Structure formats: structure tokens, C-alpha cells
Amino acid sequence: MLPLLTTEQQRPLEFITAYLMPFLEREEREGRLQPGLDQARAADFVARMLLSLIGSDGEEIEDPVARRRLVRGQLLAGVLTPEALAR
């Protein structure tokens, strides 16, 4: 899959970004997004980070505690407010 992603990254990136937008819109309505955050840029960032994880060894993904720490500490740390991350 990795070789394909190096040449065809744009398609999955667009799909993941579009998939994330409703979640970010909901978080904004609930007041959990960082103030002034550009949702499209945030969705693009998170999508790129998710794609980069495809090549990882997967330890963080299998362990629920490590997965939560990874998602909140690396993927969403600049997106959600500190209060939302603490939930």
C-alpha cells in the first residue's frame, strides 16, 4: 500500500479530509475547537498525519490507552481545546 500512497496520495487525502469535516464542524458547534481554527486546514493536517501512520509498526493502534494518547496528543492537540482533550 505504501508505494501506491507515494504516487496516489491525493485521492485518499481528499477522501479522509472530507470524512473529517463533519466531525470538526460538530466540535466547533460544541465549542471544542481551538479558537480561530481553519477547519479545512485542520482536516488536511489530521488526514496527512493519519496517512503517515499507515507506515508505522502499529503498536499505538492496538493498545487502547496508547491509541487514545496518540490521537489526543499528536493528531488533535492543535485542533481541540485543552478542555476537550482532557475528556
Backbone as CSV, one residue per row, in Angstrom:
resi,resn,N_x,N_y,N_z,CA_x,CA_y,CA_z,C_x,C_y,C_z
1,MET,0.818,-1.198,0.000,0.000,0.000,0.000,0.862,1.263,0.000
2,LEU,1.998,1.206,0.694,2.843,2.396,0.764,3.315,2.888,-0.596
3,PRO,3.749,2.010,-1.499,4.153,2.523,-2.818,3.011,3.241,-3.541
4,LEU,1.804,2.708,-3.416,0.654,3.350,-4.038,0.403,4.733,-3.438
5,LEU,0.553,4.846,-2.136,0.312,6.135,-1.485,1.331,7.193,-1.886
6,THR,2.517,6.773,-2.261,3.511,7.769,-2.683,3.148,8.372,-4.023
7,THR,2.457,7.618,-4.880,2.092,8.140,-6.197,0.646,8.611,-6.272
8,GLU,-0.210,8.100,-5.424,-1.641,8.425,-5.461,-2.142,9.000,-4.142
9,GLN,-1.315,9.742,-3.448,-1.676,10.236,-2.126,-2.867,11.186,-2.155
10,GLN,-3.037,11.936,-3.225,-4.059,12.973,-3.254,-5.469,12.413,-3.102
11,ARG,-5.756,11.287,-3.722,-7.115,10.720,-3.632,-7.489,10.306,-2.218
12,PRO,-6.678,9.492,-1.540,-7.063,9.159,-0.163,-7.032,10.374,0.757
13,LEU,-6.135,11.304,0.494,-6.061,12.518,1.304,-7.355,13.316,1.197
14,GLU,-7.862,13.473,-0.013,-9.126,14.196,-0.204,-10.289,13.461,0.463
15,PHE,-10.309,12.143,0.341,-11.371,11.346,0.953,-11.350,11.494,2.476
16,ILE,-10.175,11.338,3.081,-10.062,11.424,4.545,-10.404,12.827,5.021
17,THR,-9.942,13.844,4.297,-10.235,15.233,4.666,-11.745,15.472,4.649
18,ALA,-12.416,15.029,3.601,-13.875,15.190,3.510,-14.576,14.419,4.623
19,TYR,-14.067,13.248,4.953,-14.646,12.439,6.024,-14.545,13.153,7.376
20,LEU,-13.442,13.851,7.604,-13.207,14.507,8.892,-14.014,15.798,9.082
21,MET,-14.382,16.460,7.996,-15.043,17.764,8.110,-16.299,17.761,8.978
22,PRO,-17.230,16.815,8.846,-18.413,16.843,9.723,-18.067,16.723,11.209
23,PHE,-17.013,15.972,11.512,-16.591,15.847,12.908,-16.068,17.180,13.430
24,LEU,-15.282,17.858,12.611,-14.757,19.162,13.025,-15.880,20.185,13.150
25,GLU,-16.848,20.142,12.250,-17.993,21.055,12.340,-18.769,20.824,13.630
26,ARG,-18.952,19.565,13.989,-19.644,19.249,15.250,-18.857,19.767,16.447
27,GLU,-17.544,19.543,16.435,-16.710,20.006,17.541,-16.745,21.528,17.642
28,GLU,-16.808,22.215,16.516,-16.901,23.677,16.559,-18.233,24.112,17.164
29,ARG,-19.323,23.473,16.747,-20.647,23.800,17.319,-20.664,23.601,18.828
30,GLU,-19.937,22.587,19.283,-19.892,22.273,20.711,-18.851,23.108,21.459
31,GLY,-18.124,23.969,20.747,-17.129,24.839,21.386,-15.850,24.125,21.776
32,ARG,-15.536,23.037,21.095,-14.356,22.268,21.463,-13.164,22.453,20.532
33,LEU,-13.313,23.278,19.490,-12.185,23.556,18.601,-11.383,24.747,19.122
34,GLN,-10.103,24.730,18.795,-9.259,25.874,19.136,-9.854,27.126,18.489
35,PRO,-9.857,28.260,19.185,-10.410,29.488,18.611,-9.652,29.882,17.337
36,GLY,-10.415,30.302,16.330,-9.823,30.767,15.075,-9.279,29.673,14.171
37,LEU,-9.548,28.432,14.498,-9.024,27.313,13.717,-9.691,27.256,12.347
38,ASP,-8.902,27.091,11.314,-9.408,26.880,9.960,-9.703,25.384,9.826
39,GLN,-10.979,25.035,9.740,-11.372,23.631,9.728,-10.790,22.863,8.545
40,ALA,-10.762,23.473,7.377,-10.226,22.781,6.202,-8.745,22.472,6.377
41,ARG,-7.994,23.418,6.915,-6.570,23.171,7.149,-6.364,22.129,8.238
42,ALA,-7.201,22.168,9.271,-7.099,21.184,10.349,-7.412,19.789,9.824
43,ALA,-8.458,19.660,9.000,-8.809,18.359,8.425,-7.675,17.847,7.539
44,ASP,-7.072,18.733,6.773,-5.948,18.342,5.917,-4.769,17.865,6.770
45,PHE,-4.470,18.587,7.833,-3.370,18.211,8.717,-3.604,16.823,9.324
46,VAL,-4.794,16.622,9.891,-5.092,15.346,10.541,-5.075,14.217,9.507
47,ALA,-5.607,14.477,8.316,-5.598,13.458,7.265,-4.163,13.074,6.891
48,ARG,-3.290,14.055,6.760,-1.888,13.767,6.428,-1.210,12.977,7.552
49,MET,-1.519,13.325,8.780,-0.952,12.590,9.909,-1.458,11.143,9.921
50,LEU,-2.741,10.963,9.649,-3.296,9.609,9.596,-2.620,8.788,8.505
51,LEU,-2.430,9.390,7.342,-1.747,8.673,6.263,-0.319,8.313,6.646
52,SER,0.331,9.197,7.390,1.704,8.908,7.792,1.767,7.731,8.768
53,LEU,0.696,7.498,9.500,0.672,6.392,10.460,0.532,5.028,9.784
54,ILE,0.137,5.026,8.532,-0.026,3.753,7.826,1.283,2.978,7.808
55,GLY,2.382,3.683,7.736,3.684,3.023,7.702,4.264,2.691,9.059
56,SER,3.556,2.998,10.134,4.092,2.726,11.471,3.921,1.256,11.837
57,ASP,4.587,0.863,12.914,4.535,-0.548,13.319,3.200,-0.948,13.938
58,GLY,2.371,-0.011,14.321,1.030,-0.313,14.784,0.856,-0.547,16.270
59,GLU,1.926,-0.476,17.057,1.774,-0.711,18.494,0.779,0.253,19.116
60,GLU,0.826,1.530,18.701,-0.078,2.528,19.275,-1.527,2.237,18.919
61,ILE,-1.751,1.634,17.771,-3.105,1.391,17.299,-3.751,0.216,18.033
62,GLU,-2.974,-0.764,18.409,-3.527,-1.961,19.044,-3.885,-1.750,20.508
63,ASP,-3.124,-0.968,21.228,-3.362,-0.729,22.648,-4.302,0.471,22.803
64,PRO,-5.486,0.288,23.403,-6.452,1.388,23.516,-5.917,2.612,24.257
65,VAL,-5.145,2.411,25.289,-4.605,3.550,26.049,-3.587,4.304,25.198
66,ALA,-2.708,3.566,24.541,-1.707,4.194,23.675,-2.372,4.871,22.484
67,ARG,-3.432,4.259,21.956,-4.158,4.847,20.824,-4.776,6.186,21.222
68,ARG,-5.398,6.221,22.380,-6.006,7.478,22.850,-4.939,8.554,23.045
69,ARG,-3.811,8.163,23.622,-2.700,9.102,23.841,-2.167,9.624,22.497
70,LEU,-2.046,8.749,21.517,-1.572,9.136,20.189,-2.541,10.113,19.527
71,VAL,-3.816,9.772,19.524,-4.809,10.611,18.859,-4.914,11.972,19.541
72,ARG,-5.023,11.971,20.846,-5.199,13.245,21.556,-3.905,14.046,21.649
73,GLY,-2.789,13.362,21.808,-1.518,14.065,21.994,-0.832,14.516,20.722
74,GLN,-1.104,13.805,19.609,-0.421,14.157,18.374,-1.364,14.609,17.262
75,LEU,-2.470,13.918,17.089,-3.354,14.263,15.977,-4.273,15.439,16.289
76,LEU,-4.775,15.511,17.501,-5.775,16.529,17.821,-5.292,17.621,18.773
77,ALA,-4.051,17.561,19.193,-3.555,18.520,20.184,-3.672,19.963,19.711
78,GLY,-3.478,20.231,18.448,-3.597,21.597,17.933,-4.966,21.923,17.402
79,VAL,-5.875,20.960,17.469,-7.203,21.128,16.899,-8.250,21.378,17.987
80,LEU,-8.250,20.541,19.011,-9.236,20.666,20.086,-8.706,21.532,21.221
81,THR,-9.620,22.093,21.972,-9.237,22.867,23.152,-8.657,21.924,24.203
82,PRO,-7.867,22.450,25.124,-7.333,21.588,26.201,-8.453,20.907,26.999
83,GLU,-9.550,21.596,27.198,-10.667,21.019,27.947,-11.264,19.813,27.192
84,ALA,-11.388,19.942,25.887,-11.928,18.845,25.092,-10.967,17.664,25.068
85,LEU,-9.683,17.929,25.035,-8.696,16.852,25.040,-8.670,16.096,26.372
86,ALA,-9.022,16.774,27.446,-8.998,16.166,28.768,-10.174,15.231,29.004
87,ARG,-11.165,15.288,28.181,-12.383,14.451,28.358,-12.102,13.022,28.058
